[in-house]
């Protein structure tokens, strides 16, 4: 069965509509109090590989629910007005997620080029997954 749109088409379309930060730009925002890094990977990826320091974990499957103030699953850190810098393993999920959040009207959303794989390869700061999830 041929699909009308494959995953590559969806990613290319999303990439044409979103802001992408290169690693240098993303690293420069690490200590910015007006920026929140959002790790959308599965919890098993975080446990196995670690995460960007002070990142907020919002699993891809829950992101739209956690960002919407009308949702019973809303998480306040995602509605703080800070710039949201999304990342996943290879920047595919984060591209799709950033595009969807943009359509939802979430301001100041972008993602990291190359995702966590590129971040780790560049030997940028990594911490272990916190024992307790963020309270919100």
RATAFEN-V73239 format. One record per residue. RES is the residue in three letters. PHI is phi in degrees with one decimal (999 if undefined). OMEGA is omega in radians with two decimals (999 if undefined). D_FIRST is the distance of its C-alpha to the first C-alpha in Angstrom with 1 decimal. Layout:
RES|PHI|OMEGA|D_FIRST + RES|PHI|OMEGA|D_FIRST
This chain:
UNK|999|3.11|0.0 + UNK|-85.6|3.11|3.8 + UNK|-87.5|3.04|6.4 + UNK|-67.9|3.10|9.7 + UNK|-133.8|3.06|11.7 + UNK|-92.2|-3.11|11.5 + UNK|-61.4|3.13|14.5 + UNK|-63.2|3.11|16.5 + UNK|-64.8|-3.14|16.4 + UNK|-63.2|3.14|17.6 + UNK|-66.2|3.14|20.3 + UNK|-60.7|3.12|21.4 + UNK|-63.5|3.13|21.8 + UNK|-62.2|-3.11|23.7 + UNK|-61.7|-3.14|25.9 + UNK|-75.8|-3.05|27.0 + UNK|-114.3|-3.01|28.4 + UNK|-119.9|3.04|30.1 + UNK|-91.2|3.12|33.1 + UNK|-120.5|3.08|32.8 + UNK|-97.7|3.01|35.9 + UNK|-76.6|-3.06|36.6 + UNK|-61.2|3.14|38.2 + UNK|-64.1|3.11|41.7 + UNK|-63.7|-3.14|41.2 + UNK|-65.1|3.14|39.7 + UNK|-58.5|-3.13|42.5 + UNK|-63.4|-3.12|45.1 + UNK|-93.9|-3.07|43.9 + UNK|-53.3|-3.09|44.3 + UNK|-102.5|3.14|47.8 + UNK|-77.5|-3.11|47.2 + UNK|-67.1|3.13|48.1 + UNK|-99.2|-3.14|46.0 + UNK|-124.2|3.05|42.8 + UNK|-123.2|3.02|40.6 + UNK|-75.9|-3.09|38.1 + UNK|-124.3|3.14|35.2 + UNK|-88.5|-3.07|33.4 + UNK|-101.8|-3.14|30.0 + UNK|-73.2|3.06|29.1 + UNK|-65.9|-3.10|28.9 + UNK|-56.1|3.13|32.4 + UNK|-65.8|3.09|31.8 + UNK|-67.3|3.12|31.3 + UNK|-62.9|-3.13|34.5 + UNK|-64.0|-3.10|36.4 + UNK|-78.5|-2.94|35.2 + UNK|-116.5|-3.04|35.7 + UNK|86.3|-3.08|38.0 + UNK|-154.0|3.07|37.7 + UNK|-69.8|-3.12|39.4 + UNK|-53.7|3.09|42.9 + UNK|64.9|3.10|43.3 + UNK|-70.6|3.07|39.5 + UNK|-97.0|3.13|38.4 + UNK|-87.9|3.08|35.6 + UNK|-132.6|-3.08|33.1 + UNK|-53.6|-3.09|29.9 + UNK|-50.4|-3.09|26.7 + UNK|-68.8|-3.11|25.8 + UNK|-113.2|-2.97|29.2 + UNK|-54.4|-3.11|29.9 + UNK|-63.0|3.12|29.4 + UNK|-74.1|-3.11|31.5 + UNK|-73.3|-3.08|34.2 + UNK|-90.0|-3.07|34.7 + UNK|-89.3|-3.12|35.1 + UNK|-60.1|3.12|38.8 + UNK|-84.6|-3.11|37.9 + UNK|-84.6|3.06|35.8 + UNK|-67.3|-3.13|37.6 + UNK|-101.2|-3.07|36.1 + UNK|-51.2|3.07|37.6 + UNK|-117.5|-3.05|39.0 + UNK|-53.6|-3.13|42.0 + UNK|-57.9|-3.14|41.6 + UNK|-80.3|3.11|38.4 + UNK|-113.0|-3.05|40.4 + UNK|-75.7|-3.08|43.4 + UNK|88.2|3.09|43.0 + UNK|-71.9|3.03|42.7 + UNK|-67.1|3.13|40.3 + UNK|-97.7|3.11|37.1 + UNK|-108.5|-3.10|35.9 + UNK|-82.5|2.97|32.5 + UNK|-151.6|3.07|31.3 + UNK|-135.1|-3.13|28.8 + UNK|-72.1|-3.04|28.2 + UNK|-128.8|3.09|26.8 + UNK|79.6|3.06|26.8 + UNK|-83.8|3.14|23.1 + UNK|-62.4|-3.12|23.6 + UNK|-68.0|3.08|27.0 + UNK|-64.3|3.13|25.7 + UNK|-63.1|-3.12|23.2 + UNK|-66.7|3.13|26.1 + UNK|-62.3|3.13|28.7 + UNK|-65.4|3.14|26.7 + UNK|-65.3|3.13|26.3 + UNK|-62.3|3.06|30.0 + UNK|-61.1|3.10|31.0 + UNK|-64.8|3.12|29.3 + UNK|-74.6|-3.14|31.1 + UNK|97.5|3.10|34.3 + UNK|-72.6|-3.13|35.3 + UNK|-81.8|2.99|37.6 + UNK|54.9|3.10|38.0 + UNK|-108.6|3.06|34.7 + UNK|-149.2|3.08|33.6 + UNK|-143.5|-3.06|32.0 + UNK|-96.3|3.11|33.1 + UNK|-59.6|3.11|31.7 + UNK|83.0|3.08|30.3 + UNK|62.8|-3.08|30.7 + UNK|-65.4|3.11|32.7 + UNK|-60.3|3.11|31.9 + UNK|-66.8|3.13|33.6 + UNK|-57.6|-3.12|36.4 + UNK|-66.5|3.14|37.1 + UNK|-62.1|3.12|37.0 + UNK|-79.6|3.13|39.6 + UNK|58.2|3.06|41.7 + UNK|-82.8|-3.03|42.0 + UNK|-58.2|3.11|43.4 + UNK|-137.2|3.04|41.6 + UNK|-125.5|3.06|42.8 + UNK|-72.7|3.07|41.9 + UNK|-61.0|3.10|40.1 + UNK|-61.4|-3.14|42.8 + UNK|-63.5|-3.14|43.7 + UNK|-110.7|3.07|43.5 + UNK|-69.4|3.10|40.8 + UNK|-59.3|3.03|42.0 + UNK|-87.0|3.13|43.9 + UNK|-148.7|999|43.1
